[in-house]
Amino acid sequence: MKTNRLEAFSDGVLAIIITIMVLELQAPEEATLNALLERVPVFISYVFSFIYLGIYWNNHHHLFQITQKVNGKVLWVNLHLLFWLSLIPFTTAWIGNNYEAILPVVAYGVVLLLCAIAYFILQNVIIKSHDMEFPLRKVIGSDRKGKISIVCYILGIGFALLNTWIAIVLYSVVAIMWLVPDKRIENNL
């Protein structure tokens, strides 16, 4: 089957995830600069997670531009990715209110790690569902950037136990690394 229904569904789910995140942003009860400044960590966590969701949307879009067909396995693996992405609003709200607490920072990292693993699985299932000449097989290669991301998340989760700021920096490094769109697929369309 073609990819357009899967893409439309995934786009809709990502739009809902972003909507849920923005609805979590609560305006300060008081109309003072101090009250607004107290909400800055929540806003920063929203921006950070919005960027992450944008990165996933962008890469998902490129992935399915090169994908020629989908089967039931691809549909389920895509749902697996969407499941982990759907947990980002929860962990975003939690880390935004508790960025110095170990458990919310670890939970955020675990969700990011599981999103990365789910994307890696999706990519591999798509490659396996096509023939040996499928362009994505050549384009992805060893997927060094994907593997470095997973290692950074694991390190971030571990370092969160020592210092939450080190974990947040490692999570940020991954986002910065992926902010520049991956041209490998785009150049082969």
Summary of the structure (lengths in Angstrom):
residues: 189
radius of gyration: 17.7
end to end distance: 19.4
largest distance: 61.7
contacts: 575
relative contact order: 0.13
helix: 79%
strand: 0%
